[in-house]
Amino acid sequence: MAEFSDRPWSDIDKTVEAYGSVEKFCAACLIDLNPPGEEKVASKCKLPVKEPNGKYNKNALPAAAAALAGARGGVDAPAEEKRRAARKLVRLYRMAKMEPPESLKQLAGEK
C-alpha cells in the first residue's frame, strides 16, 4: 500500500539533489518523457507527486491535477502522456481517500 504525507507541498525540496539522483526524481513524477534505455534527463520528467522520502504527498495531487488542466502554463507533454498521468493521478486520489476533480476524471477518460 502506498504511503501518503500531508506536509505542505510548498515546503518540500523538489530538486534532483534532494531526491539523490535523476532516476529517483523521475520515479517521483507522473510523466517521464525520457526514451527507454537512455540516460535520464530531469527536464523530461514532469509533475512530481512523491517526496524525496518516497511518500506520495496529498497536497501534490491537486497541484498536478491543476497543471494537467492548464494551470501555471500547463504541462508540455504529448496528449497520451497527459491522459496516462491523469489515470495514475485518479488512482492516487482514490488511494489517498480523496475525490478527484471532474476535469481530471474527464482527462483520464472516465465518465
N, C-alpha and C positions, 0 to 999 in steps of 0.2 A: 504494500500500500504506500502510495506517495505521501511524503510528509509536507505539511504546509506551515508557513510562517505568516504572521500578520504584522511584521515590522513595517514601518513606513517605507515604501519603495524608494522614496527620495533619499533615505538615509543609507541605502545600500550602495557600496562601491561597485560599479558595473564595468570597471576597466579590465582588460585582459590580464593585467598584473594581479588584480585581486583574485581572479579565477586560477591563476597559476600557469595557464597555457592557453594558446588559441583554441586547441582542441576542446578543453573544458569549457571555455567561453561559448564556443559554437554549440556544444551539447546542452547548454543552458538556454539556447534560443529556439524559437518556434520555426524559424526559417534558416536553412543553411544552403546557400547557393554555390558552395564550393564543388567543383567537379570531383566525383569519386576517384580515390586513388592519388589525388594531387595534394600538395601541402596546403593546409587550411590558411585562409586569409580572414582576419576578423571582420573586415568591412563587408564581407559577403554573408555574414551571419546577422540576422535581424530579429528583433523582438525577444530579448531575454526575459524569461519568466522564473528562472531559478536564481537563488542567491549563491554566492561562492561556496557556501557550506553544503550545497546540494539540495536544499529545501526549496520547494516551489513557494513563491510569495503571493498571497491572496491579493495584495494591492497591485501586483504587476499584471494581473489578469485584466482588470478594467482598462489599464493603460495600453495593453496590447490590443484589446478589442477596439478601443478608440482609434488607435493608429491604423488598424485594418479598415476602419470605417472612414478614414481620411483625415483624422486629426493630426496636428503637427506635421502637415505635409504628406501624410500617408506613408505607405511602405513601397519602396522601389523594388518590386519583385513581380515575376510573371503571375497572371491571374490564377493559374492552377496551384502555384505555391501558396498564394494567399488563401485559397479555398482549403488546402491541406492544413495550413496553420489555423484557420478558423475551426476546422473539425477538431484538431488537437485541443484548441482553446475551449471549445464547448465541453469536451470530455473533462478537462481540468476544472472548469467551473463546477461541473456536477460532482466531481470527486471532492471538491472543497465545500460542497453543500451550498453553493451559490447559484443564483438563477442567471443564466447567460442572457445578454441583451438580445432583443428581437433582431437587430441589424446583424449581429454575429451569427445567429441561427440561420438567417436568410443566406448570408455569405457561405455558410457551411453546407447549404443545400437542404436544410431542414424546413419543414412546413410550419 
